Amino acid sequence: MTSLCACTNGTQITDRNSYLSKGATFWLLASITVSFLASSSAPTPLYALYQAQWGFSSITVTVIFCVYAMSVLAALLSAGRLSDHLGRRPVLIAATAVQAATMVIFATASGVGDLVLARIIQGLATGAALGAVGAGMIDLNKERGATANAVTPAFGTATGSVLSGILVQYLPAPTHLVYAVLCVIFVLQGTGVALMADTIAPAPGALASLKPQLNLPATARGPLLLALPVLVASWALAGFYASLGPMLVRGILGAGSALLGGLALFVLAASGGLAVLVLQHREPRAMMTFGASMLAAGVGVAVWSLPHHAIAVFFAGTSIAGIGFGTGFQGAVRSIVPFAAPHERAGVLSIVFVVSYLSMGVPAIAAGALVARHGNILGTAKEFGLAVMTLALAAVLAAWLRTATGRAAITQR
């Protein structure tokens, strides 16, 4: 029998076959974000193997990556608000099932076309799920949910890249095993979602919500505008590491270790996740400014290391930049999403991810085109890093001007 009970933030949730407690449901939702983002970064250490087998160029690598980002974007635009109407539960059951099937396509891929197909389907499933799972965590606990929305993508990205690198480096069937493991995880998570209570009651307008639109509530427009420079700089850097990071590490070391190739993205994402956990109680705008500062500093250190082939310095700079990535994104999420009403949260989160994935995909493919044209990964990385530094420093300057203007207004009163 179906009944309704009040959530801690006033949202009505459907207590249907609720075999999981609210705490268990929260951790299940968090694990879904981790596994979805882990699966998105899992192919990163494998690109060198695919290139050796099928003989494609660096721009093909970034195209495969960009296809995923654009598919996420398409799903966010069309299905990002669907869970605000159908409920979080049915959307997530479908998304986990599709992800499990996608892992089979990856595992049986025999060419670039199969990779592109798998990336498209994977991106669509991820885009449909991100808004639902993120909003679901906020439904259950607004403060912990906002923190989890910033932490779990970073840890998911980190986990996927490094575990894939380990499996490729040390275990047999490198292009099959990682996908088999992820497939099992998605099946288990889908089962868990089927056993949980929904975190929101259904609302009319599901079909209308599929029409692509970017309806941002007026209360969230100002916060999104302030967060825009940090979002763009952070995710552009993440896109570069996810697509061309292994090639960059090979250029510095002159070695083709799959584990080291995945380690660059792991360091960037993991340091970001840890920084969010440590600094999660800081005021959101202060955290964004801190994130932009660390992003500029870390990229500067990493760029300096490139002509010197200083791999330790490169990873140190990557770690600092990762702190900026994590805290900048956390500050942005906390500055934007709490201003939305319960039935607007998935849509607002979808817009945040639209900005993020555009920033991640478009610059990455531009960098891949430069590498393909000039064959100079180190030079392209320096130019890309300088662009990210410029944007991050612009965000710091804008934050300083806002603070100075606010103080001047208070003084004049």
PEVEN-V352815 format. One record per helix or strand of 2 or more residues. SS is the DSSP state (h for helix, s for strand). FROM is the first residue (numbers start at 1). TO is the last residue. If there is no record, write none. Layout:
# PEVEN-V352815
SS/FROM/TO + SS/FROM/TO
This chain:
# PEVEN-V352815
s/4/6 + s/12/14 + h/22/42 + h/44/54 + h/58/79 + h/83/86 + h/88/107 + h/112/140 + h/142/170 + h/174/194 + h/206/209 + h/218/253 + h/258/279 + h/284/308 + h/311/339 + h/342/374 + h/377/412
